[in-house]
Amino acid sequence: MDSGGREASAAGAGKVACAAWIRRRDEKAAAARVFAAYGRAGAAGSPPALEVLGFDAKECALSPELLARAVLEEGGAGDAPRGIAVHPAGDELVCATAKGCRLFKLIFEEFSVRIIPRDAPPLESVGPQKCLAFSTDGAKFAIGGEDGRLRIFHWPSMSVLLDEPKAHKSFRDMDISLDSEFLVSTSTDGSARIWKIEEGTPLVNLTRSSDEKIECCRFSRDGMKPFLFCTVAKGSKFVTVVWNISDWKRIGYKRLLGKPISTLSVSLDGKYLALGSHDGDFCAVNVKKMEVSHWSKKAHLGSPVTSIEFCPTERVVISTSNQWGAELTKLNVPADWKEWQLWLVLLALFLASAALFYMFYEHSDSFWNFPMGRNQPAKP
């Protein structure tokens, strides 16, 4: 990585087309290990590939050396990667390509990572997919194609739960709720639908006026009252609208980025939203206040931001674009309290309380220093 956080690549290597974070919990380690997965497009003399890099939380940087690499197609750039979905357990990932989806097993060792291709016939011949996502519990996997077809699979059996060929004209965006109960999908024609995952049926179409287009969508993830965030374009106005998922009615809206929005993302703890624009800017929004907390101007100068992925442990994001590849950015937002810091504050409060009690006891009035037994004074 250079000082600006842009990807470093070998001579002749293609640009990073998509990226995702991998959070791997290790029983031996106190904290989770974090890695980044890159889907790199092919170039002259370099086939498309899937790469895994380490992440240094102290330096907020990715390792310059690859930990693992898997070639997607030998001798050409035909099967280019388009998106990556990582299983919540961190031991599997699915890479969407121009031909279908590829499944890979991740094996983590002390100083290395291995990527092992796995056979997944139900995923391999589905054609180009625009959206792919695992449910939070890891028991479901959904893909939405350029042909407008929605497929939901049980995981890891890959048995089909839903196969709807005419879900949309063509998929624009998709997300799964925190409780894994609902799926929201948007179309290139501006419509949006809510699906009941376990039943495999459409539940409701989100209401919109004739001149509105619902584009990007994400469910809230803070574990409090659940909401649905969608970016809506209405003529020259671009706003973020909030829906209540109990009755699927609009609660309100706010103009945040103020320009055409190309992608929307939410942090793992649900505290921040990220919105990317078609001219290469992106911002991070405090969900509680619905105010912009961070701006990155010209992060992908003149090129639409295709994805923004929040790091699961730090206030860091990876953003991608077709022209500039991947960019690592540390967000300029207030630092979060760490668990050890909370325990330190509690310990300090306990010690302070003990010290105050001791001082009060030593310098208190006669109630605390009341003489006992024979030392009691006689009555006048």
N, C-alpha and C positions, 0 to 999 in steps of 0.2 A: 504493500500500500504506500502511496505517496502521502505528503503532508496534508493534502486535501481529502484523503480518504478514498480516492478513486482506485479501482482495481488495478493490480499489476498483472500483466500477462506476458507469456513468452512470445517471442517473435513469431508471427504468423498465426497465433491463436485467435479464435473468434471472440466476439464480445459476449459478456454475460447477458443472457436473455431473460433469466428468471432466478430467483433466490429464495431461500427459506432458512429459518433457524432450526437447529436440532437441540433439544434439551434432554440430556441423558442423566438420569438419576443413578448414582453409583452407591451401593450399600457400604463400600469401604470408605468413600469420601464423605466429608461433612456437607459439602455443597454440591449442587448439580453441575455437571460439565456441559458447556455450551459450545456448539460448533455451527458453522454456516455451510449450507449446501448451495452450490452454484450449478446452474444449467448453462453450459457454454455452447454457443452456436459454432458451427463449423466454418472453416476458412480454408484458403489454399494450403494444402499440405497438412491440415489439422482437422480431424473429424469432430463432429459434435460430441460432447462428453458431459458427464456428471462428475462434479468435484466436491470434496469435503475439506474444509479448512478449520483449524483451531481458532479459538477466540480468547484473547487476553483481556480480562475484565479490568485489570489495573491500568493497562495502556489504552484500553478501548480500541483495540486494533485486531485485525485478523492476521494469522501467521503467514509469513511470506512463502513458506513451504507447504505444498499440498500434503494432506494426510492420506488421501485416497483419490483415485480417479477411475472412472468406468466409461469406456467408449460406447456411444450409443449406436453408431453406424460406421463401419470401416469404409475408407476410400471415398468419402463424399460428405456433403453437407445437407443431404436430403431429409434425414430424420431429426430436425432441429428441435431442441427442447422449448416448451411454451409455458410450462408452469410446474411447480413442485408442491406436493402436499406431504407433510411429515406426520406419521402416526403419533398420538400423544405420548406413547411410551418411549418414543425416540429410537426404536429399533427397526423401523421400516419406513420407506418413503415411496411415493408414486410420482413418476415424472411424465407429464403429458408431452407428447411430441406431435409432429405433423401427421403421423400415421395412426396414433392411438396412445395408449398408456403403458408404461413400463414399470414393473415392480422390482424393488431392490431391498435386500436384507442388509442391515448395518450391524457389523460386529465390532465392538469397541474393545481394544486391548489397552494396556498401560500407556504405551507410547505410539500406538498406531490405530488405524481404522481400516476395516475391509468392507468393500461394497460387493455384494454377491447378487447377480441377477437371479430372479425367480420367475418361474412360469406363471402366467396369469391369463389364461385364454379369454375369460370374459372381458378383459380390459384391453387386450392387445390389438384388436381389429375394430375399434369403435370409431376410428377417424379422428380428426382434429377436435380437441376439447377446449372450450374457453374457460371453464371453471372446474375446480376439483377441491374437495374438502372432506376431512374426517370429522365425525362428531366428537364432542368433547370427551365422551366416555370411550371413544375408540371402537365402538361396536357397529358403526355405520360408516359407509363411504359413498359419496355422491359425486357425480360428474355431469356437467352440462355442456353440450356440444354446439358447434357452429351451426349445425342443422336444426337446432332447437329441441333436441331430444334430451330428456332427463332420465338418468339411471341412478337408482339407489341400491346399494348392495349391503348385505350383512357381512360383517368382518370378524374373523378372517376367512370364513367359509366362501365368501364371494357369491353366495346365492342371491338371486335377484329379489329385491323387495318391491321395487317399482321400476317400470320401463314405460315411459310416456313419450311416444315419438313426436307429439305435437304440443309439448309443454309451452314452447315459445316459437316465434319466428326465427330468432337466433339468440343465444344466450349473451347477456351483457355482464352480469355479476351474480354471485350466489353466496349464501352464508347459512350456517346452522346455529341455532340458539344454544345458550350455555347449558340448558337442561337436556339438550339433544332431542327435544320434542318437535320443534318446528324447523322448516327450511324456507328461506325466502329466496326468490329468484327474480331477476329483472331481464327484460328483453331489449333488443336494439330498437324496437318500435315504441319504447317508453312505458310499457306496461310492467306490472309487478304482481307476483302471486305468492301466497303463503300455502305451504304444504304441511300436512300432518304426517310426520315421518313414519311412525309405527304402523299407521293405517295405510300408508302409501297412497293417499288421496289428496287432491287440492282442497283447501279449506276456504280461502277467500281471495278475491282480487283487491288490491289496495286501490282506494278511490283516488281519482285525479281528474282535473279538468281537461278539456279537449286540447288545450295548448300547452299542457304540462308533459314532461318526459321524466319518468323516474329512472335514474341511471345506476348509481352504485348503492350498495346496501350492506349494513353490518348490524348485528345484534349487540346490545350492551353486555358487558362481562364482569361487572363489579359485584355481582351476587346480590345486589339490592333489588329495588323494583325494576323489572325487566322492561327495556325499551327497544325499539327498532329505529336505527338511523338510516336515512336515505338521502342521497343528493338528488335534487330536483331542478331541472332546467325549465324556465318559462320565458321564452323570448330571449332577451338579453340579461335576464336575472338568473342567478345561480345561488340556491340556498340549500341548507341542510335541514331536513324536516324530521321531527321526532314523532313516532307512533307509539301508542300504548298497546301492548300485545294482549291485554285482557279483552279488549273490544275492537282492536285494530282501527281506532280512530286517531286522527291527528291531535297532538298536544300543542305543538307550536313549531316555529321554524326560526332560523337565524342565518344571516349572511356572513360567512366566515372567510372563505378564500376570495370571493368577489370576482371570479373568472371561471371559465369552463373547467369542470373537474374531470380528471381522467381516472382516478383511483381513490379508494377509501379503505382505511384499515383501522383496527382498534387494538390497543395494547392488551396483553394477557390478563392484567389485573383490572382492565376496563376503565382506567383513570384518564386515558388519552385517546383521542382520535387523530388520525393523520389523513390529510387530503392533498393529493397531487394534482397539478394542473397540466394543461396541454402545452404550455410553453416552458416547462421544466422547473417550476417552483413547487415547493410543498410547505405545509405548515402543520404544527401539532397543536391540538385543541384540548384544553382542560375540560373534561366532560361535566364536572360538577358545576363549573361556572359558565360553561359554553363560551369560553373566550380563548383567543389564540395565545398560546404560551411560547411558541417558537416559530420563527420564519427561516426558511432556507431559500434565498433568492438565487435563481439561475443555477441551481444544483445540477440540472440537466439542460443546459442552455439550448432553447429552441426545440427541444424534443419532448414529446409527451412522457410523463412519468407513468410507467406501466404497472409498477407495484411498489408498495412500501411495507416492509416487514419489521415489526417491533422485536427487539431482543427480549427474551423471556425473563432476564435477570437484571438488565441495566437499561437506562434511558438512552438507548442507542437504536438506530434504525438502519436497515439496508434498503435503499431505493434503486430502482432499475429503469433504464430506458433503452430503446433499440439503438440509439446513436452513441450513447456514452457508456453503456454497460452498467456496472454496479458502483454505487457510492455509499460509503459508510459514514454516518453522521451522528455525532453525540448531541443530543437535544439540550438546549439551553433552558432547562426547567428546574424548579426547586428539587433538591435532592430528597430522596425518600429515606425514612428512618429504617435502619437495619435492625434485625432482631437483637443483636448484641448491644446496640445502642439503647434499646428500650430496657433491657435488663440492667444496664449500667445506670440509667436514670432511676429505676426502681431501687437499686442498691443505695444510690446516693440519697434518695429520699428517706430510706430506712435509717441510714447512719445519721442523717441530720435530725430526724425525729428522736433517735436515741440520745444524741448529744443535748438537744433541747430539754429532754426529760431529766437528764442528769443535772444540768445547770439549774433547772427549776427546783429540783429536789434539794440541792446543796444550799440554795439561797432562798428557800421558801419561808413562810411565816410559821407561827407556833403550832399550827395544825399539823404540819409534817414533822416538826421538831418537838412534839409533845412529850414531856418526860414520862418515863415508864416506871412502874413499881415504886420503890422507896425514894426515888428521886423526885416524886411529885411534891410540890410546895404545899405547906400547911395552910389551912384556912385562916384568914385574918381574924 
